[in-house]
Amino acid sequence: MNTLQFATNGTTYLFRYADGCEDQVVAQLMRLADDEAHELDWLDAATLGFQVVCGAPRRAREKAATKGLA
């Protein structure tokens, strides 16, 4: 399980997601940025989405290493 936390303007966003669900997290970030009811803006969404996508290969390597596959 992965956790992504972000705080802006007094609002904290917390996302928990399984490996392989990164595209769903990025899609949700885009929906939140597009919704004026939320404090998350497009720069925030892009930054967080980048962290989610770039973290996926690292987590896969770490998982493989713990199983002796790397």
Secondary structure as UniProt FT lines:
FT   STRAND          2..8
FT   TURN            9..10
FT   STRAND          11..17
FT   TURN            19..20
FT   HELIX           22..34
FT   TURN            36..37
FT   HELIX           42..66
FT   TURN            67..68
//
